[in-house]
């Protein structure tokens, strides 16, 4: 199965895709999230794996926007522990490191470690991309922050592992597909459903929308508001809740929400990853 | 009055501070948002101006987290139109530009313009910082994307203005202070109040919390959920609504919310910026 992800080979998204699907997949690196969506939508690639939320940094807004712009379905989720590694050319040692390069978010998540090293920082577009560039450059005074997988892919050396300041660093990835999961695959495991909707801008509008779930004891796991492009300060709401549209109570909640919302799309029902998210 | 902001001189935050307070202020550039908060909290600086939300990119999560970690008060808001300029050394022309440098978000917001130029992109930590570096480097083949103010501060030339792909590009800034606004300053103008709270993780918890506002016809203008550090996938909620704690109905809503929330802080009541946000 071909699985698209954003970033260079060795990106955290690739590591999450392999953790979810196993080693047998064919990972397809894409330059942008847009390419991941377009590749899956066009049918050339079976699935995409996109990060949607990090426990420290919050939501990846771009992907919420792309879920709305495209008509793909969420068919799975994977909660993946982010363990940053300090990666250098073979033979380099920690004492050689004067510059640390990575994506600004990874640099921020290892701020204390890098400060203790006394190294300068150099922003890059991508964690794994920083490793690839470093390999090409031949620089011995520079190390990159990226995944263990990135070190493997580029034949580089791990000088230190688990260098993030906060260990509670998890990213939730979504699996996207052209077709939704068949409804009968639902009942076996606990499911989540993701929806996106907009509301008239009136007092109590969000309260009414949430009543749809509260009145049926459906548990929300996440709510996110996003500006609607072209309508400054109007918002769409992205909402995850425990349930599957194949179950009558969930289907009725969706129908009820349709009465209230000015726009509503069901993004998918999929097995809940209980690995970390209790 | 001394006003702290994050970034180099000429940053959009500085431009917003001057738009809000007038030219008479003394802007104090800070390397990080943490320094802005620490400077105001320590008493050395009277006010801080921090971006909290952009109409295209969404919320600036770091500042939500810092509002919770510190005990400052929100005393104002400013909604500021972001108009990106292409800035180069005096005498340069658009035809010379081979490389465009700026903060990754500004580069993303001018993606189509830069693609039409056929220029390569080079990420930097800061929009105004990119102008400062460019001035120091003497490079003639490079232009930076930043505010008109940044060009003025560093004596550089504006090659093009309003180069953002989407004109509906507004940033909402908050003004933070050690002391809240006096309660009697409230009644003259329409106010907003910002609160942050957490809830027991139980079905219907958010619904009950929002009932506090819906039952009193108090209009929500923004809701944002943030992971709670150390409690993976537990969330704090940040909420803005129309009202002032000096008004009885607002004060009662807050007391009601206190019955439901496991944690609640009022971040401030302040005059609403009606410039753009209707």
Interface residues (C-beta under 8 A of the other chain):
Chain A: X53 X54 X55 X56 X57 X58 X59 X61 X104 X123 X124 X125 X166 X168 X170 X202 X203 X204 X206 X207 X208 X210 X211 X213 X214 X217 X218 X219 X220 X221 X222 X223 X224 X225 X226 X227 X229 X230 X231 X232 X233 X235 X276 X277 X278
Chain B: X53 X54 X55 X56 X57 X58 X59 X61 X104 X123 X124 X125 X166 X168 X170 X202 X203 X204 X206 X207 X208 X210 X211 X213 X214 X217 X218 X219 X220 X221 X222 X223 X224 X225 X226 X227 X229 X230 X231 X232 X233 X235 X276 X277 X278
